Each structure stands twice: as structure tokens, then as C-alpha cells.
Amino acid sequence: MILEVAILHIIQGKTAEFELAFANAQQIISSMEGYLGHELQKCIEHNHQYILLVKWDTLENHTIGFRNSAEYQEWKALLHHFYNPFPIVEHYQIV
């Protein structure tokens, strides 16, 4: 299992709109091969910051399968315009 971690900085004043868009986008990611689950959590200290945690069966399910898919283009259209700056995405595995 691989854990994808992304800290999302949302443009000030756009958090409610982002959350609505994410409600649709999560249906896209949850349909992908190798997807195991996800959480979106809002930061208490910074109300425009979120953390996205996605569990994948393999790294390639995310980096190749999802990112090279037509579904990713839909995900991108729904969400990427909310980020400033664009998030760094990292992957972790259990030790």
C-alpha cells in the first residue's frame, strides 16, 4: 500500500467552492484501478489549507494509471485552478 500525501493551499475566499468541486472529484478518483481510499482534511490553524491523503495499491496506480488517464483530465479541470501554489505530492510506504 502506498500513501499519497498532498498539502493543498486554496486561494483565499474559494474554500467553499473547492469543497463542492472536491465532492464531485472524489467520485472520479475512487473509481480508479488500485484506489483504496482517501481523506480530505481541513487545517484548523489555516482555514484555506487542506491535506489530501489517498491510499493506492501501488505507486504506479497513481503515477501512471491515474495521472495518464482521461479521468485525471476531469480531476484537473475540477480542482487545479483552486491551488496557489500548486501542491507538492509525495508518496509514503509503511516501514
N, C-alpha and C positions, 0 to 999 in steps of 0.2 A: 504494500500500500504506500502511495506517495501522497503527501500533503502539499498542496499548492497554497501559498500564502501571499496575499496582496493587500497592502495598505492603500486605501483609496481616499484621496483628498478631493472632495467635491466642491465645485465652485460655490462660493457663499450665496445663499438665497435659493439654491437649486436642490436642496436635500429632499424635499417632499416630492419633487418631480423625479429625482433619481430613484427614490424608493418605489414609486409607481412603475417606472421603467424596469427596475430590477424584478418586480413581481412577474412581469412578462418574460424577462430574460432568463430567469431561473428555470422556466419550463423548457427553454432551449437546451441549457447545459445539462439538465437532469435526464435528457433523452439520449445523451451521447454514450457511445460504447466506452466502457471502462469507468464511467462515473459511479461513485459510491455514496456520495452525499456532500452537502455543503452547509455552511453557516455564514450569514452576513450579520456582523455585529457593529453597532454604532458606538463610537467613543464617548465616554462620559465627559472627559475634560475638553474635548474639541468637537463640537456638535456637527461639524462638516467633515469629520473623518470617520471612516469605516474600516473594518478588516474583513476580508473575504477569505474564507478557508474552504478549499474544495479537496475532497478525497478522491483519488484516482487509483485504479488498479495498477497501472504502470505509468511511468513518466511519459512514454510515447503516446498514451491515450490522450494526454493533454497537449503536448508539444507538437505532435504530428496529426493525430486523429482529429482533435477538436480545432486546433488553430489552422489547419488546412481545409476545413470543411466549409460548405455553404452556410451551415448553421452559425459558424463563427462570424461570418459577414453580417448576419442578422443581429447577433450579440453585440458586435462592434457598432452597428448603426444605432442600436438602442442605448448604449451606455458610454461609449468612448468620449462623447462630447461633454460629459459631466466632469471629467477628470482635469485637475490642474494642481500639480504637474501630473503627467502620465505615471501610473504606478509601476514600481519595480515588482516583478513577480519572481518569487523564489520557491524552490521545492525542497521538501524535507522528507526524511525517512526515519523510522523508529530504529534506535540503536539497541 
